[in-house]
Amino acid sequence: MIYVDLINAVLRRLRESSISGNWSGTLPSATTVSDYQKLIGDLVNESKREVEDAWNWSILRSNPTITTVADTQAYTLTGTTERTRILMAQEQSNGTILQEMSDPYLQFTKYPASSVQKTIPHYYSVTGIDSGTGELTVEFEPVPDAAYNITFRTVTPQDDFDAALDNLKVPHMPVILGAWARAIAERGEDGGSMSDIVFGQYQNALSDAIQIDAGRTVGEIDFYAC
């Protein structure tokens, strides 16, 4: 479902005028969209973020791969953002699952420099955000001694929407209901009682969507708990 349709679905529930056509450029700069319609666009983005963060949605998963370089410990994980969640990391040649390590322990392994191990990595640590790209940075331990392909399984939410044709990946109904509940609360209608009812509908829709998606990834929680 595209952004303009999400906004209009909320506006109809509020008995407000819908956006008649797709705007050009970004929503904040659109001259054909009213300030209230833009507010609903903001609430749709807030609801989208909450839904995306509520579960490791299968539709948001990808497999970025880092090819290591001998004697290089730090890398940027391409295609990720500050909101990316890492589910696992695996070295391709032998199938070894890398374990996540704490930052203090990673720092502990770096000294003394004369005793630093260099071989196939067994651990990784997320060390921050690349200032140039906004992507996650990771370091491996031991330091790679050759080229290894290490594939990550990640969940990366979409950026906030601003174009009319931005297409939602996660289930649309929780996003719509979550934005509707926020809009009612913003208005203060019915002393908050209507907002409570719609918020309950949102929670039920989100729970149902998570259960459906969880059925597509049966057993993964047990696997990662091993």
N, CA and C of each residue as an Amber inpcrd file, in Angstrom:
protein
   678
   0.8570000  -1.1850000   0.0000000   0.0000000   0.0000000   0.0000000
   0.8950000   1.2380000   0.0000000   0.5880000   2.2080000  -0.8670000
   1.4500000   3.3770000  -1.0020000   1.0730000   4.4530000   0.0300000
   2.0010000   5.3900000   0.2140000   1.8740000   6.3950000   1.2660000
   0.5810000   7.2080000   1.1510000   0.2590000   7.6940000  -0.0380000
  -0.9420000   8.5240000  -0.1910000  -2.1940000   7.7340000   0.1620000
  -2.2290000   6.4520000  -0.1540000  -3.3920000   5.6160000   0.1840000
  -3.4910000   5.3850000   1.6910000  -2.3550000   5.2450000   2.3630000
  -2.3530000   5.1040000   3.8170000  -2.9200000   6.3560000   4.4760000
  -2.4580000   7.5160000   4.0030000  -2.9490000   8.7820000   4.5610000
  -4.4520000   8.9200000   4.3340000  -4.8970000   8.6130000   3.1250000
  -6.3240000   8.7460000   2.8110000  -7.1680000   7.7670000   3.6160000
  -6.6370000   6.5810000   3.9010000  -7.3870000   5.6100000   4.7030000
  -7.6260000   6.1460000   6.1110000  -6.6580000   6.8850000   6.6360000
  -6.8280000   7.5020000   7.9570000  -7.7810000   8.6910000   7.8610000
  -7.6230000   9.5100000   6.8280000  -8.4820000  10.6940000   6.6680000
  -9.9490000  10.2990000   6.5450000 -10.2560000   9.2350000   5.8200000
 -11.6450000   8.7900000   5.6820000 -12.2270000   8.4090000   7.0370000
 -11.4410000   7.7490000   7.8590000 -11.9170000   7.3500000   9.1870000
 -12.1530000   8.5580000  10.0880000 -11.4560000   9.6420000   9.7900000
 -11.6430000  10.8860000  10.5430000 -12.7160000  11.7800000   9.9340000
 -13.3110000  11.3180000   8.8310000 -14.3150000  12.0970000   8.0800000
 -13.7350000  13.4120000   7.5780000 -12.4860000  13.3460000   7.1350000
 -11.8000000  14.4950000   6.5650000 -11.6070000  14.2930000   5.0670000
 -11.3630000  15.3770000   4.3610000 -11.1710000  15.3110000   2.9160000
  -9.8990000  14.5390000   2.5890000  -9.9910000  13.6600000   1.5940000
  -8.8380000  12.8890000   1.1550000  -7.9560000  13.7240000   0.2400000
  -6.7450000  13.2810000   0.0650000  -5.8360000  13.9010000  -0.9030000
  -6.2740000  13.4480000  -2.2920000  -6.5430000  14.3910000  -3.1600000
  -7.1860000  14.0660000  -4.4380000  -6.2530000  13.4270000  -5.4500000
  -4.9670000  13.6560000  -5.3380000  -4.0250000  13.0830000  -6.3020000
  -2.6360000  13.0120000  -5.6980000  -1.7480000  12.3330000  -6.3890000
  -0.3800000  12.2100000  -5.8920000   0.3470000  13.5480000  -5.9690000
   0.9690000  13.9390000  -4.8870000   1.7700000  15.1580000  -4.9100000
   3.1320000  14.8610000  -5.5300000   3.8040000  15.8910000  -5.9780000
   5.1510000  15.7270000  -6.5270000   6.1610000  16.1260000  -5.4670000
   7.3340000  15.5110000  -5.4990000   8.3540000  15.8060000  -4.5120000
   8.0210000  15.1920000  -3.1670000   8.4270000  15.8870000  -2.1040000
   8.2110000  15.3800000  -0.7570000   6.9380000  15.9560000  -0.1620000
   6.3700000  15.2640000   0.8080000   5.1260000  15.7250000   1.4230000
   5.2700000  17.0770000   2.1070000   6.3250000  17.3470000   2.8840000
   6.4180000  18.6550000   3.5400000   6.4100000  19.8310000   2.5680000
   6.9120000  19.6130000   1.3570000   6.9810000  20.7100000   0.3860000
   5.7880000  20.7390000  -0.5680000   4.8610000  19.8010000  -0.4160000
   3.7260000  19.7080000  -1.3470000   2.7630000  20.8710000  -1.1400000
   2.4280000  21.5680000  -2.2060000   1.5190000  22.7130000  -2.1240000
   0.0590000  22.3060000  -2.3050000  -0.1770000  21.0720000  -2.7490000
  -1.5460000  20.6110000  -2.9880000  -2.1120000  19.8360000  -1.8010000
  -1.3500000  19.7610000  -0.7100000  -1.7570000  19.0010000   0.4740000
  -1.8920000  19.9570000   1.6480000  -3.0020000  19.8430000   2.3810000
  -3.2410000  20.7520000   3.5090000  -2.3340000  20.4140000   4.6880000
  -2.2280000  21.3610000   5.6090000  -1.4040000  21.1370000   6.7960000
  -1.9320000  19.9500000   7.6130000  -3.2390000  19.8100000   7.7050000
  -3.7860000  18.6900000   8.4770000  -3.4800000  17.3610000   7.7930000
  -3.5800000  17.3220000   6.4880000  -3.2380000  16.1000000   5.7570000
  -1.7630000  15.7530000   5.9370000  -0.9110000  16.7650000   6.0070000
   0.5100000  16.5220000   6.2710000   0.7140000  15.9750000   7.6840000
  -0.0760000  16.4830000   8.6410000  -0.0130000  15.9570000  10.0010000
  -0.3410000  14.4670000  10.0160000  -1.3770000  14.0870000   9.2820000
  -1.7320000  12.6630000   9.2130000  -0.5920000  11.8670000   8.5850000
   0.0940000  12.4640000   7.6100000   1.2640000  11.8040000   7.0360000
   2.3350000  11.5480000   8.0780000   2.5500000  12.5290000   8.9720000
   3.5120000  12.3440000  10.0580000   3.0700000  11.2160000  10.9900000
   1.7800000  11.1660000  11.2940000   1.2740000  10.1230000  12.1910000
   1.3630000   8.7430000  11.5520000   1.1940000   8.6710000  10.2440000
   1.3810000   7.4010000   9.5370000   2.8210000   6.9330000   9.6890000
   3.7720000   7.8420000   9.5490000   5.1820000   7.4730000   9.7180000
   5.4720000   7.0170000  11.1470000   4.8830000   7.6940000  12.1350000
   5.0810000   7.2770000  13.5230000   4.5400000   5.8720000  13.7480000
   3.3580000   5.6090000  13.2160000   2.7510000   4.2810000  13.3630000
   3.5620000   3.2310000  12.6160000   4.0480000   3.5790000  11.4270000
   4.8680000   2.6520000  10.6440000   6.1090000   2.2440000  11.4200000
   6.7760000   3.2160000  12.0260000   7.9740000   2.9310000  12.8150000
   7.6620000   1.9690000  13.9660000   6.5540000   2.2200000  14.6460000
   6.1900000   1.3700000  15.7850000   5.9050000  -0.0540000  15.3400000
   5.1900000  -0.2060000  14.2440000   4.8920000  -1.5390000  13.7200000
   6.1730000  -2.2440000  13.2860000   7.0470000  -1.5400000  12.5840000
   8.2990000  -2.1370000  12.1190000   9.1690000  -2.5990000  13.2840000
   9.1630000  -1.8350000  14.3710000  10.0180000  -2.1570000  15.5150000
   9.4210000  -3.2220000  16.4290000   8.1590000  -3.5820000  16.1980000
   7.4740000  -4.5250000  17.0820000   7.8350000  -5.9730000  16.8090000
   8.4570000  -6.2550000  15.6510000   8.6840000  -7.6570000  15.2650000
   9.7390000  -7.7000000  14.1690000  10.4570000  -8.8090000  14.0940000
  11.4450000  -9.0080000  13.0300000  10.7390000  -9.5120000  11.7620000
  10.0590000  -8.6170000  11.0890000   9.2130000  -8.9780000   9.9480000
  10.0280000  -9.6540000   8.8440000   9.4930000 -10.7410000   8.3130000
  10.2030000 -11.4750000   7.2660000  10.3970000 -10.6320000   6.0140000
   9.4680000  -9.7230000   5.7190000   9.5560000  -8.9050000   4.5160000
  10.6830000  -7.8740000   4.6100000  11.1520000  -7.5820000   5.8120000
  12.2040000  -6.5860000   6.0050000  13.5890000  -7.2230000   6.1170000
  13.6840000  -8.5290000   5.9220000  14.9570000  -9.2210000   6.1110000
  15.7950000  -9.2150000   4.8310000  17.1000000  -9.1860000   5.0300000
  18.0270000  -9.2510000   3.9020000  19.3250000  -9.8860000   4.3810000
  20.2570000 -10.1090000   3.4220000  21.4910000 -10.8430000   3.7100000
  22.7230000 -10.0910000   3.2040000  23.0490000  -8.9600000   3.7930000
  24.2670000  -8.2650000   3.3650000  25.5100000  -9.0820000   3.7050000
  26.4920000  -9.0480000   2.8220000  27.7090000  -9.8410000   3.0010000
  28.9360000  -8.9400000   3.0340000  29.8110000  -9.2220000   3.9720000
  31.1010000  -8.5270000   4.0630000  32.1870000  -9.4880000   3.6120000
  33.0230000  -9.0590000   2.6870000  34.2140000  -9.8220000   2.2980000
  35.4030000  -9.2010000   3.0170000  35.9800000  -9.9540000   3.9180000
  37.0560000  -9.4100000   4.7310000  38.3430000  -9.2420000   3.9310000
  39.2150000  -8.4250000   4.4770000  40.5550000  -8.1870000   3.9210000
  41.5550000  -8.5380000   5.0080000  42.6100000  -9.2050000   4.6290000
  43.6240000  -9.6050000   5.6120000  44.1110000  -8.4110000   6.4170000
  44.1790000  -8.6090000   7.7320000  44.6850000  -7.6180000   8.6850000
  43.7530000  -6.4290000   8.8910000  42.5210000  -6.5070000   8.3710000
  41.5440000  -5.4240000   8.5510000  40.4160000  -5.9080000   9.4460000
  40.1820000  -5.2020000  10.5420000  39.2150000  -5.6490000  11.5460000
  37.8570000  -4.9740000  11.4130000  37.8040000  -3.7240000  10.9450000
  36.5790000  -2.9290000  10.9510000  35.9850000  -2.8160000   9.5460000
  34.6310000  -2.8810000   9.4730000  33.9270000  -2.8440000   8.1830000
  32.5940000  -2.1140000   8.3420000  32.0700000  -1.6560000   7.2070000
  30.7290000  -1.0860000   7.1510000  29.7760000  -2.1230000   6.5770000
  28.6400000  -2.3100000   7.2420000  27.6560000  -3.3000000   6.8120000
  26.6800000  -2.6340000   5.8500000  26.9250000  -2.8320000   4.5590000
  26.1860000  -2.1370000   3.5030000  24.6870000  -2.4470000   3.5430000
  23.8920000  -1.4050000   3.3350000  22.4410000  -1.5740000   3.2510000
  21.7230000  -1.5080000   4.5730000  22.4630000  -1.2730000   5.6530000
  21.8420000  -1.1910000   6.9690000  21.6200000   0.2680000   7.3710000
  20.9010000   0.4600000   8.4640000  20.6740000   1.7840000   9.0360000
  20.8130000   1.6710000  10.5450000  20.6680000   2.8020000  11.2220000
  20.7640000   2.7860000  12.6860000  19.6440000   1.9600000  13.3160000
  18.5740000   1.6680000  12.5590000  17.4640000   0.8800000  13.0850000
  17.5780000  -0.6090000  12.7550000  18.6160000  -1.0010000  12.0440000
  18.7940000  -2.3920000  11.6440000  19.0290000  -3.2850000  12.8580000
  18.3900000  -4.4490000  12.8340000  18.6240000  -5.4730000  13.8510000
  19.3100000  -6.6620000  13.1800000  20.3500000  -7.1860000  13.8260000
  21.0960000  -8.3320000  13.2870000  20.6140000  -9.6050000  13.9540000
  20.1870000 -10.5520000  13.1510000  19.7000000 -11.8340000  13.6730000
  20.8170000 -12.8620000  13.7910000  21.7510000 -12.8490000  12.8550000
  22.8490000 -13.8020000  12.8940000  23.9230000 -13.3760000  11.8990000
  25.0890000 -13.9870000  12.0330000  26.1790000 -13.7880000  11.0770000
  26.8450000 -15.1390000  10.8670000  27.2020000 -15.4410000   9.6040000
  27.7300000 -16.7670000   9.2690000  28.8390000 -16.6570000   8.2350000
  29.9500000 -17.3350000   8.5060000  31.0470000 -17.4130000   7.5450000
  30.6960000 -18.4670000   6.5110000  30.8000000 -18.1240000   5.2190000
  30.2420000 -18.9740000   4.1640000  31.0220000 -20.2550000   3.9050000
  32.3420000 -20.2280000   3.9880000  33.1270000 -21.3850000   3.5380000
  32.9510000 -22.6130000   4.4120000  32.7860000 -22.4000000   5.7190000
  32.6050000 -23.5580000   6.5980000  31.3050000 -23.5280000   7.3870000
  30.4970000 -22.4820000   7.1700000  29.1820000 -22.4120000   7.8150000
  29.2040000 -22.0250000   9.2760000  30.3370000 -21.5780000   9.7940000
  30.4470000 -21.2110000  11.1990000  29.5580000 -20.0160000  11.5390000
  28.7780000 -20.1520000  12.6110000  27.9700000 -19.0430000  13.1050000
  28.8330000 -18.1720000  14.0030000  28.9430000 -16.8890000  13.6730000
  29.7030000 -15.9700000  14.5070000  28.8580000 -15.5360000  15.6940000
  29.4730000 -15.4680000  16.8650000  28.7950000 -15.0190000  18.0630000
  29.0150000 -13.5170000  18.2420000  27.9770000 -12.8380000  18.7280000
  28.1320000 -11.4120000  19.0090000  28.9030000 -11.2380000  20.3110000
  29.8320000 -10.3080000  20.3340000  30.6260000 -10.0670000  21.5280000
  30.4190000  -8.6350000  22.0050000  30.6230000  -8.4200000  23.2950000
  30.4370000  -7.0900000  23.8640000  31.5730000  -6.1670000  23.4380000
  31.2820000  -4.8770000  23.4320000  32.3100000  -3.9020000  23.0600000
  33.4880000  -3.9020000  24.0440000  33.2500000  -3.9730000  25.3690000
  34.4070000  -4.0100000  26.2800000  35.3330000  -5.2010000  26.0180000
  34.7340000  -6.3660000  25.7230000  35.6000000  -7.5220000  25.4740000
  36.3510000  -7.3600000  24.1560000  35.6890000  -6.7730000  23.1500000
  36.3710000  -6.5050000  21.8800000  37.5880000  -5.6250000  22.1180000
  37.4380000  -4.5840000  22.9240000  38.5590000  -3.7000000  23.2040000
  39.6660000  -4.4360000  23.9660000  39.2640000  -5.3400000  24.8500000
  40.2290000  -6.1150000  25.6340000  41.1300000  -6.9640000  24.7340000
  40.5560000  -7.4850000  23.6200000  41.3210000  -8.3820000  22.7460000
  42.3590000  -7.6530000  21.9000000  42.3180000  -6.3230000  21.8710000
  43.2020000  -5.5680000  20.9720000  44.6030000  -5.3240000  21.5510000
  44.7810000  -5.5960000  22.8300000  46.0680000  -5.2860000  23.4610000
  46.5350000  -6.4510000  24.3330000  47.8420000  -6.6820000  24.3960000
  48.8760000  -5.9630000  23.6410000  48.8450000  -6.3280000  22.1630000
  49.2070000  -5.3880000  21.3180000  49.1180000  -5.5750000  19.8710000
  49.9540000  -6.7610000  19.3980000  51.0270000  -7.0510000  20.0990000
  51.9180000  -8.1400000  19.6750000  51.2810000  -9.5100000  19.8220000
  50.2060000  -9.6080000  20.6260000  49.5720000 -10.9100000  20.8490000
  48.2150000 -11.0440000  20.1680000  47.8470000 -10.0700000  19.3260000
  46.5490000 -10.1140000  18.6360000  46.5170000 -11.2900000  17.6630000
  45.4580000 -12.0970000  17.7830000  45.3010000 -13.2500000  16.9020000
  44.7880000 -12.8200000  15.5320000  45.2490000 -13.5560000  14.4970000
  44.7780000 -13.3110000  13.1340000  44.4610000 -14.6450000  12.4890000
  43.1580000 -14.8700000  12.2910000  42.6880000 -16.1180000  11.6810000
  41.2350000 -15.9020000  11.2600000  40.5140000 -16.9490000  11.0040000
  39.1160000 -16.8120000  10.6090000  38.3050000 -16.2470000  11.7760000
  37.4740000 -15.2450000  11.5500000  36.7100000 -14.6410000  12.6510000
  35.6900000 -15.6070000  13.2540000  35.5210000 -15.5000000  14.5640000
  34.5140000 -16.2770000  15.2840000  33.5160000 -15.3700000  16.0120000
  33.8250000 -14.0890000  16.0880000  32.9680000 -13.1350000  16.7990000
  32.8320000 -11.8530000  15.9840000  31.7470000 -11.1260000  16.2560000
  31.5760000  -9.7950000  15.6760000  30.9920000  -8.8810000  16.7430000
  31.1920000  -7.5920000  16.5690000  30.6190000  -6.5870000  17.4640000
  30.1920000  -5.3850000  16.6460000  28.9860000  -4.8960000  16.8940000
  28.5250000  -3.6580000  16.2600000  29.1730000  -2.4930000  17.0010000
  29.9210000  -1.6900000  16.2760000  30.7290000  -0.6520000  16.9230000
  30.2010000   0.7630000  16.7270000  29.1830000   0.9370000  15.8940000
  28.6520000   2.2890000  15.7090000  28.0040000   2.4830000  14.3530000
  27.9830000   3.7420000  13.9190000  27.3600000   4.1470000  12.6600000
  28.4030000   4.8520000  11.8030000  28.4760000   4.4600000  10.5320000
  29.3800000   5.1230000   9.5940000  28.9150000   6.5660000   9.3980000
  29.7670000   7.5290000   9.6940000  29.3720000   8.9390000   9.6210000
  29.0630000   9.3930000   8.2000000  29.5990000   8.6930000   7.2140000
  29.3580000   9.0870000   5.8300000  28.0940000   8.5020000   5.2290000
  27.7900000   7.2440000   5.5750000  26.6590000   6.5510000   4.9480000
  25.4860000   6.3100000   5.8830000  25.7110000   6.4040000   7.1930000
  24.6460000   6.1090000   8.1420000  24.4330000   4.6290000   8.3550000
  25.3330000   3.7910000   7.8280000  25.2080000   2.3360000   7.9630000
  25.9480000   1.8440000   9.2020000  25.5790000   0.6480000   9.6670000
  26.2310000   0.0750000  10.8380000  27.6890000  -0.2650000  10.5270000
  28.5350000  -0.1230000  11.5420000  29.9160000  -0.5830000  11.4360000
  30.1180000  -1.7590000  12.3770000  30.9240000  -2.7290000  11.9430000
  31.1890000  -3.9190000  12.7460000  32.6850000  -4.2050000  12.7530000
  33.1120000  -4.9170000  13.7910000  34.4830000  -5.4000000  13.8530000
  34.4590000  -6.8860000  14.1630000  35.4710000  -7.5920000  13.6450000
  35.5610000  -9.0340000  13.8350000  36.7060000  -9.3970000  14.7690000
  36.5170000 -10.5200000  15.4430000  37.5500000 -11.0750000  16.2990000
  37.5590000 -12.5960000  16.1030000  38.7090000 -13.2250000  15.8610000
  40.0180000 -12.6200000  15.6370000  40.0490000 -11.7620000  14.3600000
  41.0980000 -10.9880000  14.2310000  41.2960000 -10.1870000  13.0270000
  41.4510000 -11.1300000  11.8420000  40.7250000 -10.9010000  10.7400000
  40.8460000 -11.7970000   9.5770000  42.2740000 -11.8390000   9.0350000
  42.7050000 -13.0430000   8.6590000  44.0330000 -13.1950000   8.0600000
  43.9540000 -13.3940000   6.5620000  42.7290000 -13.3730000   6.0110000
  42.5240000 -13.5970000   4.5810000  41.1260000 -13.1020000   4.2180000
  40.7100000 -13.3590000   2.9820000  39.3740000 -12.9730000   2.5290000
  38.3690000 -14.0400000   2.9400000  37.3860000 -13.6350000   3.7350000
  36.2850000 -14.5140000   4.1410000  34.9760000 -13.8040000   3.8300000
  34.0110000 -14.5420000   3.3270000  32.6820000 -13.9850000   3.0750000
  31.8070000 -14.2520000   4.2900000  31.4120000 -13.1950000   4.9670000
  30.5920000 -13.3190000   6.1690000  29.2380000 -12.6700000   5.8980000
  28.2140000 -13.4970000   5.9110000  26.8650000 -13.0410000   5.5870000
  26.0720000 -12.7930000   6.8640000  25.4330000 -11.6370000   6.9220000
  24.5920000 -11.2710000   8.0530000  23.1230000 -11.4550000   7.6650000
  22.3260000 -11.8740000   8.6170000  20.8740000 -11.8930000   8.4420000
  20.3300000 -10.7180000   9.2330000  19.7660000  -9.7400000   8.5190000
  19.3660000  -8.4890000   9.1560000  17.8910000  -8.1740000   8.9280000
  17.3660000  -7.3250000   9.7960000  16.0250000  -6.7580000   9.6440000
  16.1950000  -5.2480000   9.5850000  15.8770000  -4.6550000   8.4380000
  16.0750000  -3.2160000   8.2490000  14.7580000  -2.5440000   7.8870000
  14.1730000  -1.7660000   8.8120000  12.9410000  -1.0280000   8.5090000
  13.1450000  -0.0210000   7.3830000  12.0460000   0.3410000   6.7410000
  12.1010000   1.3530000   5.6970000  12.3050000   2.7380000   6.2970000
  12.8910000   3.6240000   5.5100000  12.9890000   5.0220000   5.9250000
  11.5890000   5.6180000   6.0330000  11.4730000   6.7300000   6.7720000
  10.2000000   7.4320000   6.8200000   9.7640000   7.8000000   5.4040000
   8.4650000   7.7130000   5.1630000   7.9290000   8.0290000   3.8430000
   7.8070000   9.5480000   3.6600000   8.0140000  10.0050000   2.4070000
   7.7060000  11.4000000   2.0800000   7.1840000  11.5620000   0.6570000
   7.3520000  10.5340000  -0.1740000   6.8200000  10.5820000  -1.5380000
   5.4840000   9.8460000  -1.6020000   4.5970000  10.3050000  -2.4570000
   3.2490000   9.7360000  -2.5340000   3.2680000   8.2470000  -2.8570000
   4.2330000   7.8210000  -3.6730000   4.2610000   6.4360000  -4.1440000
   5.1490000   5.5240000  -3.3020000   5.6790000   6.0170000  -2.1740000
   6.4450000   5.1440000  -1.2820000   5.5690000   3.9660000  -0.8760000
   6.1080000   2.7500000  -1.0320000   5.3050000   1.5440000  -0.8710000
   5.6070000   0.8370000   0.4470000   4.5960000   0.6280000   1.2620000
   4.7430000  -0.0070000   2.5670000   4.9930000  -1.5000000   2.4220000
   5.9510000  -2.0220000   3.2060000   6.2590000  -3.4500000   3.1740000
   5.5490000  -4.2230000   4.2870000   5.5040000  -3.6490000   5.4880000
   4.8750000  -4.3540000   6.6000000   3.3520000  -4.3160000   6.4360000
   2.5950000  -5.1340000   7.1880000   1.1320000  -5.1410000   7.0640000
   0.5330000  -3.7390000   7.2480000  -0.4040000  -3.3980000   6.3760000
  -0.9060000  -2.0250000   6.3570000  -1.9430000  -1.7190000   7.4330000
  -2.7540000  -2.7120000   7.8340000  -3.8490000  -2.4090000   8.7500000
  -3.3710000  -1.9100000  10.1150000  -2.3550000  -2.5260000  10.7370000
  -1.8770000  -1.9470000  11.9960000  -1.3560000  -0.5220000  11.8260000
  -0.7210000  -0.2320000  10.7100000  -0.2080000   1.1190000  10.4740000
  -1.3630000   2.1210000  10.3890000  -2.3980000   1.7640000   9.6580000
  -3.5650000   2.6530000   9.5200000  -4.2400000   2.8740000  10.8680000
  -4.4980000   1.7860000  11.5960000  -5.1930000   1.9070000  12.8740000
  -4.3420000   2.6490000  13.9020000  -3.0370000   2.4190000  13.8730000
  -2.1600000   3.1370000  14.7960000  -2.1530000   4.6310000  14.5280000
  -2.1470000   5.0180000  13.2550000  -2.1880000   6.4390000  12.8950000
  -3.5420000   7.0480000  13.2370000  -4.6130000   6.2900000  13.0280000
  -5.9630000   6.7650000  13.3550000  -6.0790000   7.0290000  14.8580000
  -5.5820000   6.0950000  15.6760000  -5.6280000   6.2760000  17.1330000
  -4.8460000   7.5210000  17.5470000  -3.7020000   7.7360000  16.9290000
  -2.9060000   8.9280000  17.2410000  -3.6490000  10.2030000  16.8550000
  -4.3260000  10.1670000  15.6980000  -5.0520000  11.3540000  15.2330000
  -6.2150000  11.6840000  16.1620000  -6.9180000  10.6660000  16.6380000
  -8.0290000  10.9030000  17.5660000  -7.5060000  11.4710000  18.8810000
  -6.4020000  10.9150000  19.3640000  -5.8150000  11.4120000  20.6060000
  -5.3560000  12.8620000  20.4450000  -4.8310000  13.2030000  19.2660000
  -4.3800000  14.5680000  19.0090000  -5.5500000  15.5370000  19.0450000
  -6.6960000  15.0800000  18.5640000  -7.8940000  15.9230000  18.5820000
  -8.5020000  16.0260000  19.9770000  -8.3080000  14.9720000  20.7940000
  -8.9200000  14.9260000  22.1130000 -10.3940000  14.5990000  22.0600000
 -10.8300000  13.8600000  21.0510000 -12.2540000  13.5560000  20.8800000
 -12.7620000  12.5960000  21.9480000 -13.9750000  12.8340000  22.3780000
 -14.6990000  11.9410000  23.2870000 -13.9370000  11.6790000  24.5820000
 -13.1780000  12.6640000  25.0390000 -12.4650000  12.4960000  26.2840000
 -11.4640000  11.3660000  26.2770000 -11.0670000  10.9350000  25.0920000
 -10.0780000   9.8640000  24.9830000 -10.6840000   8.4880000  24.8360000
 -12.0040000   8.3230000  25.0240000 -12.6100000   6.9930000  24.9810000
 -12.5390000   6.3950000  23.5850000 -12.7840000   7.2050000  22.5440000
 -12.7130000   6.7080000  21.1770000 -11.2910000   6.3020000  20.8380000
 -10.3390000   7.0900000  21.3170000  -8.9410000   6.7600000  21.0780000
  -8.5920000   5.4200000  21.6970000  -9.0980000   5.1440000  22.8950000
  -8.8230000   3.8690000  23.5590000  -9.3770000   2.7000000  22.7540000
 -10.5720000   2.8730000  22.1890000 -11.1820000   1.7980000  21.3900000
 -10.3440000   1.5150000  20.1550000  -9.9610000   2.5640000  19.4440000
  -9.1730000   2.3790000  18.2250000  -7.7930000   1.8420000  18.5520000
  -7.2000000   2.2900000  19.6590000  -5.8970000   1.7710000  20.0590000
  -5.9840000   0.2720000  20.3530000  -7.0980000  -0.1660000  20.9410000
  -7.2970000  -1.6000000  21.1570000  -7.3840000  -2.3530000  19.8400000
  -8.0680000  -1.7680000  18.8560000  -8.1430000  -2.3910000  17.5290000
  -6.7630000  -2.4730000  16.8940000  -5.9830000  -1.4150000  17.0760000
  -4.6080000  -1.4030000  16.5560000  -3.7830000  -2.5200000  17.1830000
  -3.8540000  -2.6660000  18.4990000  -3.0850000  -3.7060000  19.1780000
  -3.4910000  -5.0960000  18.6990000  -4.7980000  -5.3190000  18.5070000
  -5.2710000  -6.6150000  18.0240000  -4.7800000  -6.8820000  16.6060000
  -4.8360000  -5.8520000  15.7560000  -4.3840000  -6.0140000  14.3740000
  -2.8880000  -6.2960000  14.3220000  -2.1240000  -5.6050000  15.1610000
  -0.6820000  -5.8290000  15.2010000  -0.3670000  -7.2330000  15.7060000
  -1.0520000  -7.6560000  16.7510000  -0.8350000  -9.0010000  17.2950000
  -1.1540000 -10.0720000  16.2620000  -2.2700000  -9.9050000  15.5480000
  -2.6580000 -10.8790000  14.5190000  -1.6180000 -10.9260000  13.4000000
  -1.1320000  -9.7530000  12.9770000  -0.1420000  -9.6960000  11.8940000
   1.1640000 -10.3650000  12.3170000   1.5690000 -10.1530000  13.5670000
   2.7920000 -10.7830000  14.0610000   2.6410000 -12.3000000  14.1030000
   1.4920000 -12.7810000  14.5570000   1.2640000 -14.2320000  14.6140000
   1.3200000 -14.8520000  13.2220000   0.7530000 -14.1720000  12.2370000
   0.7860000 -14.6900000  10.8680000   2.2190000 -14.7530000  10.3630000
   2.9780000 -13.6690000  10.5890000   4.3520000 -13.6360000  10.1010000
   5.2320000 -14.6150000  10.8740000   4.9610000 -14.7920000  12.1630000
   5.7470000 -15.7370000  12.9610000   5.6040000 -17.1490000  12.4210000
   4.4580000 -17.4410000  11.8080000   4.2540000 -18.7570000  11.2270000
   5.1490000 -19.0400000  10.0310000   5.7370000 -17.9870000   9.4690000
   6.6390000 -18.1530000   8.3280000   8.0760000 -18.3950000   8.7730000
   8.3400000 -18.2500000  10.0620000   9.7020000 -18.4150000  10.5820000
   9.6940000 -19.3660000  11.7720000   8.9680000 -20.4700000  11.6340000
   8.8030000 -21.4280000  12.7280000  10.1540000 -21.9650000  13.1800000
  10.3770000 -21.9720000  14.4960000  11.5560000 -22.5970000  15.0690000
  12.7690000 -21.7140000  15.1860000  12.7290000 -20.5060000  14.6070000
  13.9570000 -19.7020000  14.6350000  14.3030000 -19.2400000  16.0430000
  13.3080000 -19.0210000  16.8930000  13.5950000 -18.5790000  18.2500000
  14.3230000 -19.6820000  19.0110000  13.8560000 -20.9260000  18.8490000
  14.5430000 -22.0500000  19.4850000  15.9510000 -22.1990000  18.9450000
  16.1140000 -21.9770000  17.6370000  17.4320000 -22.1370000  17.0030000
  18.4250000 -21.1570000  17.5840000  18.0220000 -19.8880000  17.7150000
  18.9530000 -18.8840000  18.1980000  19.1710000 -18.9620000  19.6940000
  18.2960000 -19.7120000  20.3890000  18.4670000 -19.8590000  21.8300000
  19.4560000 -20.9600000  22.1710000  19.8590000 -21.7280000  21.1530000
  20.7420000 -22.8630000  21.3990000  22.1390000 -22.3820000  21.8150000
